[in-house]
Amino acid sequence: MPALCRDCMTEFESGRRCPSCVSPRIVSHAELNTLTVAHMDCDAFYASVEKRDDPSLTDKPVIIGGGHRGVVSTACYVARIRGVKSAMPMFQALKLCPDAVIIKPRMEAYVEASRAIRLMMEEMTPAIEPLSLDEAFMDLGGTARLHGAPPAVMLARLIKRMRDELGLSGSIGLSHNKFLAKVASDLNKPRGFSIIGKAETDDFLRDKPVKMIWGVGKVMQASLEKAGIRTFADLLRWERSDLVTRYGSMGDRLWHLARGQDKRRISAHEPVKSISKETTFNVDTSDPEILDGHIWRLAEQVSDRAKAKSLAGRVVTLKLKRADHTSLTRRLALHGSTQMADVVYRTAKNLFDQVGDQGPYRLIGCGLSHLMDANGSELAPDLLDSDAGKRSAAERATDKIRERFGPNAIKKGRSLR
């Protein structure tokens, strides 16, 4: 059975240790040299960058997040052993790990590290589909002749380069489609290299829980459990038509994934589906002026991102989270598309007014979805709002001033609330 040493890249027939360097860090699989779809996921990326840049943190539990009232962005593995998880409220994380070092996110450092990793990937293949700063799919089909080595070897070299040149680690999942590659990358973290071959797909999936499927959250999982579906084996007992009738397009996806089938191609230019921003307050608030100021700032940030990407959206979303962590989400479809902060703000503010006084709130968010190319897609003039055109022109003029003199060159009064 083909085997590969992940430390010295020696290829050999299977064994417990590398015949060249005696390392036990080997990966062995019957389809090692034929699989081409990979998923690379950095290990505790934000926390790893912080530990790399500050060696005094090496053996300490590190949590990246925004203060006592915020949530955990990520946590190092020392903190994870104690139960800390991403998206966990910070107060809960500190109860589990009171000696943790809390660090506010340094996005510029994470972006720089992500770009360096991306450049390494691009030396291997142009078919890269990023999912976030710290993970991406890669299609290495047809690259063996170019590099003189099969994809598995190139992936092992990538991880070694990340460790040697960037001081960061990652885990690899290698399979025959995107779904299984992503599943594989999470099997043996950190510093994992897992393979799911075609021949073993059915046996591998049969007893696994359906929550393993990307997109099956708590709500969907509860719905599936009511139907007696807890594992992939349970899914296999359902007819495709019955799943579609019950769950729509998700039912069709479940039927295919239960059989390890995923025909999605790796796209280097996956379109952005939505843009959103949110903020968590240090103190719960129901103050309408404070909340209004936040709605404007969030709308402006969403608008700035849309403009930077030349996108416009047709649906505005408002998200609110109460003190007890229950959430309210409201959406409104516009009669056209927009990227203007004024339109996003006024729509989100209208949604907020419809919610009424259900606070106090600990979090507020604003988003724009159903995106498309912004060229020629702006909303038609609102005949009931004679000042809409003037506000749009003023915003375009403001954008030009900020572009020339900086983002703080001009501000609206409501942004200071």
N, C-alpha and C positions, 0 to 999 in steps of 0.2 A: 504494500500500500504506500503511495507517495507520501513523503513527509518533508517538512521544512523547519529548519532552525530559525527562530525569530530573532536570535541574537547575532549570528554570523552569516545568515542567509544560505547555509549549506542545504542542498537538496539531497535526500537520501531515501532509502526504503525504511519503513516504519521501525521505530525503536523508542525506548524510554528516554534516551539521551542522544544529543548530537554527537556523531562520531568525530567531528572536527574539534569542537570546543567543550564538549561534555555538558553543555547546557541542557537543563530539563525543559526549557521553554520551547517546546516544539508543537507544531500543529500537523496532524496527520488525517488524511481523508481520501477515500477512493476517488472522489471527484475534485480533488485539490487543484489539479492543473487544467480543468475544463470550465469551471464556473467563472462568470464574468461580471455579475451585478453585485456591487458592494455598497455598504453603508458605513461611514466613519463617524463616530460620535466621540468627541473629546470627553475626558473624564473630569467631572466637576470643574468645568472650564473656568468660570470667573474666579473661583477659589484657588484653582491651580495657578492662574496668572498672578494672583496676589501672593501666594507662597513662593513662587519663583522670584518675584521682585523684592520680597522681604523674607530672607531665609530664616529669620527669627520665628516665623510663623509655622515652620515646617511640621513640627509635631503637635501643634495646637489645633483645637477645633475652631474652624473659621466659618462664619456665616456671612454671606453677602446679602444685604437688605437695607431697608430704609427706616431705621429707627424703631422704637418700641411699638408704635402703632402700625407699622408697615407689615409686609410679608417677606418671606424668605425667597430671594431670587435663586440662590443655589447655596449648597453647603458642601464642605469638604467631606471626605469619607470618615474622618474621625468624628465629625458631628453627626453624620448619617448613622453611624453605629449606635448612637444614643437615641435615634428615632427622629431626628430632624429631617424634614422633607421640603422640597421646593413647593412654593405657594402656601406654606403653612404660616399662620399668623405669628408675628415675631414674639409676642408674649408667650405663646405656647412653646415655641422653639427654645426660649430662654428658660422656661421651666424644666425642659428636658436636658438642656445643656447650659447651665448658668455660668460656666467659666468660658463660654465661647467668645471669641474675638469678633466683634461686629464691624463690618466694613461697608461703607457706602459704595455702590457700584462706580467703577471708573470706566465708563463706556469707551473712552478714547483708547485706553490700553487694550481692552478686549477686541476692539475693531482692528487695531494694529496687529495683534496676534492672529486674528482670524484671516486677515489679508495675507500674512506670511504663510499660513497653512494652505490657503487657496492657491498661492503661487506654486507650492510644492505639488498640489494635486494637478494643476494645469500642465506640469511637466510630464504627467502620466497619461492624461486624457483630456480632450476638450469637452467630453460629455459629463458635466458636473451639474448637479441640481442641489443647490444649497437649501436647507430647511430653516437654518438660523445661523448665527455666528459660529456655532460650535458643532454643527453636524451637516452632512451632505451625502447624497447618493452619487455614485460614480458608475459609469458603464465602461468597462475595460475590454469589451469585445473587439477583437482585431488588433490589439496593442502588443500581443506577444512577439510578433515578428519585428515590430519597431524597437522594442526594448530588449529583445533577446531573452525574455523571461516571462513566465506565465503571470496572470494578474495577482495570484496569491503572493508571489515573491515581491512584486512591485508594491503591494499593500503593506507587507512587512517592512520593506525599505522606507515607506512613507512614515510609519509609526516610529521607526528608529531615527529618522531624520528629525522628526518633531521632538523627540526626546533629546537628541544630541545637540541640535542647533537652536531649538526654542525653549527647551526645558519643560515641555508639556507632554502629556500622555493622552492616548486615545484608544478606543476599542473598535475592532473591525467585525462586521458581519458580512459574510460572503455566501451568496446563494444564486438561484436562477431567476428570481424576480424581486421587485422592490419590497413587497410585504415581508417576505421571508428574510431578506437581507437586514431589514430594520429589526425584526424580531431577534435575529442572530446576534446583532451587535450589543444587545442588552443582556445576553445570557451569562456572560462571565466578566462583567465589569468589576474593577477597573483593569486596564491593560489586557483586555480580552481579545481573542481572535477565534470566532466561532463560525462553523460552516453548517449549512443545511442543504444537503444535496437533493437532487430530484428523486433518487431511489428511496430515500428515507422520509420524504415529505409527509406522506399519509400517516405513517407510524409516529412521527414526531408530533404532529398536530393533534392526534386523536384524543388524548386525555388532557390537553391544555385548556385552560379557562378562556371563555370568549372575551373576557376583559383584556386579553392580550391584543385584541384587534384594535388598531389605531382608529380612534373615533368612537369607540364604545365606552362612553363615560358612565357615571353613576346612574343617570336617568335611563339610558338605553339598557344598561346592565340589569336594572330592576325590571324593566319591561320584558327582557328576554327571560329572566328567571320566572316571571309569572307564567310564561309559556312553556316552562320546563326546560329552558335552554341554558345550560351552565358551561358546557364544554363543546369542543368542536364535534365530538361524537354525537352530541345531542342535535347539533345543526344538520349533520349528515342524514338524520332521519326525516327531515322536512323536505317536501317537494319545493322546487324552485318557485312555482306559481303561488304556493301558499305563503312563502316568505315575502314575495313581492306584494301580495294582497295585504298582508299584515303590516309590513314595514316599508313599502314603496321601494325606491331606488336603493335604499340601504339593505333591504331584504335581498335584492339581486346581488349586491356586493357580498353579503354574508354567505350566500350560496356558493359563490366562486371561491372566496377565501377559505371556506371550510374544506375545500379540496386543494388548497394551496395554489390557486390560480389567480394571477394578477398580471394583466396585459398592459398595464400602464408603462409607458416609455419614460426613460430618464430625460427630462427636458432641461437644457441649459438656460432656457429663458421662460421659466414658469411665471405666469402673470401674477401680479399682486392682486389678491382677492378683496382685501379690506385694509383700511387704515384706522387705527384707534389710539387713543391716549387716555390715561386715567391717573388719578392721584388719590392717595390715602391721607386723611387728615390726622394731625397729631391729637386733636380733640374732636369728638363728635360734634356736629353742628346742624342746626336747623335755620341759621341766619340766612334769609333770602338774599341779602346783599353779598355776603361772603360766597354763597353758592353761585350767584349770578356771575361774580368775578371769575370763579373757577370755570364755569361753563364757557365764558368767552376765551379764557386762556387755552383751554383744551381745544376749542373750535379753531383757534388760530394755529395751534400746533398741528392739528389734523390737516388744516388747509395748507400750511407750509409744506408738509410732506407730499400732499397731492400735487401741488404746484411744481415741486422739485422733480417729481416723476412724470409730469405732464398728464396727470390723471384727473378724472372727474367722476363723481359718484351719484347714484340715484336714490340711495337710502341713507338716512341719518338715524343713528342709534344713540340713545341715552341710557347709561347704566348707573344705577344707584345701589349702594349696599348699606343696610341699616346697621345699627350698633350690635344687633344680635346675629349679624352676618347673613341674614336673609337678603336676597337681591331682588331688585325691580329692574326690568329692561323694557324699554319702549322704543318702537321703530316707526318711521314715517317715510313712505315712498314719495319722492318729489315728482312733479309732472315733467321734469327733464332732469339733466344732470348738472352738477356744480362742483367747483373746487374753491368757491369763495367762502372765506371765514364768516362774513356777514350772514350768508344764507345758512351755513351750518349752525352758527350761533342761534339765530332766530328760530330755526326749526327745533333745535335741542331745547331752547328756553320754552318754547310752546309745549313740548313734551313734558318738561319739568312742571310747568303750570298745571297740566292735566293730571299729574300724579297727586297734586295737593300736598297737604302737610302730613306726611307719613314718616318724618324723621324722628330723632336726629340721624344723620348719615355719617358714616365713617369713610366712605369712598364715593367718588363720582367719576364717570368716564363718558367719553364722547367718541363716536366713530362714523365713518363714511364707507359704504360698501356698494356692491353692484357697480364696480369701477369699469371705466372705459377710457379710450384716448380722449384727452381734453379738447383737442382741436375741433372747433365748430360744434361742441356739445353743450355749451353753456345754456342755462335756463333762458327761456323766452321772457321778455319783460312782463312783470306782474302788473296787469291793468288796475288792480285794486291797491297797489302800492306805488304811488307816483314818484317816491323818492328812491326806489330800489336802484334805478339806473345811476343816480348820483352817488349812492353809497358804493356801488360797484366800481365806478370810475375813481372814486376817492381811494378805494382799497388798492386798485392797480397802481395808482400814483404813490401810495404808501409803500408798496412792494418795491418800486424802483428806488425810492429813497433809502430803504433798508438795505437793498442790494448794493447800493453805492457807499453808504456810510455805516453800515453795520445793523444788526438786528435790534439794537436798543436806541437807534437814532430817532424813532418816533413811536409813540404808544398811545392807545386809547385810554381815556380816563377809567373806564370800567375794569381795565386790566390791573389797576392798582388796588382794587377792593380786596 
